[in-house]
């Protein structure tokens, strides 16, 4: 169904969903599902609303009731009439009292199937096995079933510490324990307001220099501050990864000098 829609209408920039199956997976890493991973592969962003807050996706939720009232029986003929009225005759407040057909444009991003994954800044590209593992340097690292068959990038970040990445997202690190230690969830519930360009924020360690301890504080352009999260017990390098991973957009843009790292966020 999605593939047919993408072929006809192009790829959206993002898809907003609740946290239920099949959009999210309760047992997957970061609550991802195979469907969500497929969307990511296509370059579609994931927006998740907070649990129990359907108003954060009000346009979609309201459509269900309106559709049900108008198309109950007979479903086929009524549905076609409903679509015609909904899109071409009924004005919408959210569109400035215009009809959807007046504002709709197909996405300029055509569907061309899954692109190949390449990790030029990692030491090795590894395919996740059907047993949900990464096999690297005689070590088997348990990852997640949602990534089975997907290519991930592996690179060392410190002696005997390896970072695993999927596309532009840093997933977590392994220190030869055969278990991935996940980084902060980049797909957690949030309602994203897109703005043009990349703003800057700064994660600064609130503790002894180069100690790897203490909170990392992020200051945005508007002066507001929030805590990135507590730095990992691994000094320097893990703190850098922590800062970088506060937002997926940071993964390829962060720089670390031992005290702070600059990140870009949408």
N, C-alpha and C positions, 0 to 999 in steps of 0.2 A: 504494500500500500504506500509506504513512504517513498520507495524507489519510484513508483509510478508518478507520485505527486511531484517529486524533485525533478524528474525528467520533463514534466509538463510545465512546472512553474519556476524551476530553478532552485538553488539552495538558499535558505534563509541565513541571516547572519547569526541568529540564535533561536533556540526554542525554549519557551518557558513552560515548566511542568510542576506538578506536585511531587511528592517524594515516594509515590507508590510504584508498584510494578505495572508495566515493564520499563517505565522511565528511569527508575532507580532500583537498585538491588540491595536488599537488607544484608546479604552475605558477601557482597563484593567490596573490594578495596574502595574507600571513599564513597561507599554506597552506590558505586557505578553498576550499571547493567550492561549486557552485551549490546543492547540497542544504543545506550549512551556512548559506549566506546565507538560504535559505528558512526554515530553522529560526529564525534570528535575527529575521527579519521577523515570525514568529509569536510572538515573545517567549520563545523557548526558549533557555536558556543552553547553551553548549558546554563540555563537560569532556573534555579529551584526556589520555589516559594517556601516560606516557613510552614511547618506542620500546623494544621488547624487554622490556616489563614487563607481560605479560598478567595477572599476579597483581593489578594495580591495578584490574582489572575482573573479578575472580575469579568473581563470581556468574554472569556471562554466559559466561565461558570454560568453567567447569565444566559448565554446562548442555549444551553441545555434546556432551561425552563421554557424559554421562548419557543424553541424548536418543538418541544414536547406538546405544548399547548396548541400549536398550529398544525401539527402533522401526525396526530395520533392515528386516526383511521379515516380513509384509506391512506396508508403511508406513502405509497409511490407517487400518486398524483399530487397529494398535498405537499410532499417534500419539494417537488419541482416548482410548484407555485410559490412555496415559501422562499426558496432560494432566489427566485426572480424578484419577489417583493423586497426581500431583505437586502439584496445587493443593488437594486436599481431604482426602487421607489421609496423605501423607508429611510428618512434622514437619521443620522447618528450624532448625538451630542458630542461624543469623543472626536468626531471628525468635523466639528464646526457646523453641524447640521447638513453636511454633505452626505451623499450616498457612497457606500464602499466602491462601487464601480467607477465613480468619478475620481477616486484617489488611487486606485490599484494600478501598480506597475509590476510586471514580472521581475523576479530577481535577475540582476545582471550576471549572476554566478551560475553558469550552466552545470548540470550534473554530468560528470565524466567518469564516474566510478571512483574506486579508491586509489589515491596516489601512492606511490612507493614512499616508504619511510626511510629517511637517511639521517645519520647522526655524525656529521663531520667533526664535531667537537668532543666526541666520546672515543674511547679506545676500541670499543667493539660493539657491533650490533648483534643481538642475540634474539632468537625466536623463542617465545614462551611455549613450553611443551604442553601437550594435552593434559599432563598431570599438574599444570599450573605452576611450573617451576622454571627458573632461569638456571641453566647449566653454564658455569663460568669458572675457568681455572680449577677444574676438578671439584668445584663446590656447587651444590644444588640449593638454590635459594627459593623458598616458597613465596610466591607472589599472590596471584588471585585468578580464579577461574575466568573472570571476565576478559582477561588479557590472553587467554590461550590462543596460540596461532599468530599473535601480534609481535612485531619487532620492537624491542626496547634497546635503549643505549646504555652501556655500562662504562663508567670511567672511575679511576681512583681519585679520591679527594684527600687521602692521607694514608699513611702506612696501614695496610690491611683494612681499609675502609673504602667501600665501593658505593657509588651513587647510581641508582637506576632511574632512568627517565623514559617517559612515553611522550613522543612528540615534543611539545614545549613545556611539558609538565614534569617536574622532579617528583618522583613517587616516594622515595625513601632511600635509606642506606642499609648496607649489610656490613657487619664487622666480623665475618666468618662464623656467625652463629647459625647460618642457614635459614634465617628468618629476617624478612625485610622489616626494618623499623620505619613506619610511615612518617612522612612529613605532614604538616598541617593540611587539612583538606581544602584543595582549591575549588571544590565544587559544592561547598556547603550552601545551605539555604541563604539566598540573598536576592534582592530585587535590584537589578542593574539598571542604572540610567546611563545611556551611552552619551559621551561627549566627544567632540572632534579633537584629535591630537592626543598626545601623551603628556600627562601631568607628571610631576615629580614628587616623590616623598623620600624620606630619609630615615633609616633605622639606625639609631645610635645606642650604643651599649651604656646602660646606666649601672656601671660597676667598675672594678679595677681594670685598667687597660690590659688587653690581651689575656684576661683571666678566663674568658669563656663562661663566666657566671653573671647572673643578674638579668634584669629585664631589658629588652630592646624596645625602645620607644620610637614610634613613627610620627613625624610631624608633616602634615599635609600643607599644601599651598595656602589654605585659608587660616592656618595657625592652629587648627585643632590637633590634638595629639591622642594617640591610642597605643596600647601596648601590643607589640608584635606577638610576643610570647616569651616564655622563659628560655634563655639560651640553653642549648644542649650541654651535657657534661663534657663533650669533646671541645676543647678550646679552639678558638679561631675559626677553623675550617667549618665545623658544624654550626657555629654561630652564623657564618656567612650563608650557609645553605638555609638555615632557619629564616634569615632575613629575606633571602632571595625568593623563598617559597611562600611569603605572605600573599603573593598574588602571582598567578601564572604568567602574567606579562613580564614579571621580573626575571624569569628563568634564563633568558638569553641576554638580558640587559644589565644585570647586576655587576657591580665591581666592589671588591672588598680590599681594604687596606690595613686590616687589623683592628680598626676601631669602629668603622661604620661602612655601610654599603648603600649605594643609591639604587632605588628601584623605580621602575615605571609602572603606573597602573592606569587602567582605562577610566 
